[in-house]
Amino acid sequence: MRMDVWIEGRETPVGVLTRADDKTLSFAYTEGAANGGQISLSLPVRPEPYGDADCRGYFANLLFEGPQLDRVLSSFKVDRDDYGALLFHLGADCPGAISITPEGTGPGKMPGRFPGDYELLNRKRLEEIVLSLHLHRRMPEGERDPSPVAGVQGKIAVVADGDDFYIPREGSRAPTTHILKVSPQADPEITKHEVALLAIAQAADIETAATLALTFDIDGRHINALQSRRFDREQRLEDGVELIRRVHAEDFCQALGLAAELKYERKSSNPQHRFSAAAVAQIARQVTVPGIMTQGFFEHTIFNLLVGNTDNHAKNASLLYKDQGIWLAPLYDVVPVFMDTTVTHQFSFDHGKARFAEDFDQDALAALMTDLGFAKSSTKRGLRVVAATVRAIADLAPKIASKSLADGLHAQAQVVLAALDLQLEIPKRDYFPRVERDGKTLHPGGWGGMS
């Protein structure tokens, strides 16, 4: 079973993926791939083919759970670990600019011409989708999902144009530009929390995915949602036509060649094959400007620490291949995990020896920065980043966050400041019953889903 591997916008395949009878994979680049055709940092362009162990870390991450995967598993009697066969059937619409198609059949994705390649979601149809995502975290029965999106929260990929939403026409192979994410019935405020946190990040001079809060009043229900612009898309006018293109991107699991289940450091028993601060430094050494990426990822890490988002795993950080280089993607998928008492609050990756916010002292800060590739004398610089982020939270949270979120952010900041022995006055807030080191089980509330 041989498949062509494409990057949208290129006229020829960048490689060939082969699935052997024993289900093992091999991948070989084509001759033209040396000119901007690399698909992953974990798979540098070379004349020799890659074997199964190298292939799985990247290609298996192009698949995610969902109705389409279930249909292929059942309809074609494919094993769940048969990644080659699954990509043979699903690879034309895997995430991002990559498509994988049976050899000789052409690319699975094309740039979109707006509005010709898209169909408008009328108000009735849009409300049916939003209500189903709110109540069931899935599309309505019989509704076409032209561009599935990974994650357990209810969401759909769309093109947003003013107040209107469009989806690609069937068979167009066109991209979307935005994610419409809907708060579930069990946690109706979560999208409002995410919008507020990303606005605070922007106030701390962190580049974020552009996100807008929305509300829908449907059948007497007040449903919160958000509209987030996809950072791996480009829109421009060419010869009077508005073209939408995908930009090649990969998450950190793919960049490191890690299976999706290793997205948390604690899931791996091999120090040489895990998501960690040292592994991020390894990624940074291969991007266009390592110092910019290292500083950006450090700022993302400190922000996630201070807003209690311990779900900043390796699939929630990405690289963009654009402007003839490789760059850190904007901050995205930020949720206040600390408000949920039913999940672990252990860091996604160790910060020095610290695994919980209460243990993030100055030694842990210094070790984190050293692991990321900073000079050993950078601790004062790190403390300045902490202080600037705390000030952004203190200034903006009372204005744009719900009371419970603002109270919780204050409690989280106080814990981190105390651990770092950093004297910084911030306005007082009401008490928030924060869980420490997973040691207490309090009344559940707030955020209820992992992304």
CORQUI-V894020 format. One record per backbone hydrogen bond with DSSP energy under -0.5 kcal/mol. NH is the residue of the N-H (numbers start at 1). CO is the residue of the C=O. If there is no record, write none. Layout:
NH;CO
NH;CO
This chain:
3;17
4;101
5;15
6;4
6;99
8;97
10;7
14;5
15;5
16;28
17;3
18;16
18;26
19;1
20;18
20;24
23;20
26;18
27;50
28;16
29;46
30;14
33;30
34;31
35;32
36;34
37;33
40;43
43;40
50;27
55;51
56;52
57;53
58;54
58;55
59;55
60;56
61;58
62;59
63;60
70;66
71;67
72;68
73;69
74;70
75;71
76;72
78;72
78;73
82;79
83;81
86;82
87;83
88;84
89;85
90;86
91;87
93;90
94;91
95;62
98;95
99;6
100;91
101;4
103;2
105;102
110;173
112;244
114;112
114;242
117;113
118;115
119;167
121;165
122;120
126;122
127;123
128;124
129;125
130;126
131;127
132;128
133;129
134;130
135;131
136;132
137;132
137;133
138;132
143;140
146;144
152;450
154;182
156;180
158;178
159;166
160;158
161;159
161;164
164;161
166;159
167;119
169;117
172;169
177;158
178;158
179;228
180;156
181;179
181;226
182;154
183;224
185;134
187;184
188;185
190;187
193;189
194;190
195;191
196;192
197;193
198;194
199;195
200;196
201;197
202;198
203;199
204;200
204;201
205;202
206;201
209;331
212;227
214;225
216;223
218;216
218;221
221;218
223;216
223;221
224;222
225;214
226;181
227;212
228;179
228;226
229;210
230;177
233;230
234;245
236;243
238;241
241;238
242;114
243;236
243;241
244;112
245;234
247;232
250;319
252;314
252;317
253;314
255;251
256;252
257;253
257;254
258;253
262;259
263;260
265;348
267;264
268;265
271;269
273;270
275;262
276;274
280;276
281;277
282;278
283;279
284;280
285;281
286;283
287;284
288;326
292;289
293;289
294;290
295;291
296;292
297;293
298;294
299;295
300;296
301;297
302;298
303;299
304;300
305;301
306;302
307;303
308;305
309;304
310;308
312;309
313;311
314;263
316;313
317;314
319;250
320;327
321;248
322;320
322;325
325;322
327;320
329;318
331;207
335;333
337;335
338;308
339;336
340;337
341;339
343;340
347;355
351;354
352;350
354;351
359;356
360;357
361;359
365;361
366;362
367;363
368;364
369;365
370;366
371;367
372;368
373;369
373;370
374;369
378;375
382;378
383;379
384;380
385;381
386;382
387;383
388;384
389;385
390;386
391;387
392;388
393;389
394;390
395;391
396;392
397;393
399;396
400;396
401;397
406;402
407;403
408;404
409;405
410;406
411;407
412;408
413;409
414;410
415;411
416;412
417;413
418;414
419;415
420;416
421;417
421;418
422;417
423;421
424;422
434;432
437;435
439;436
442;440
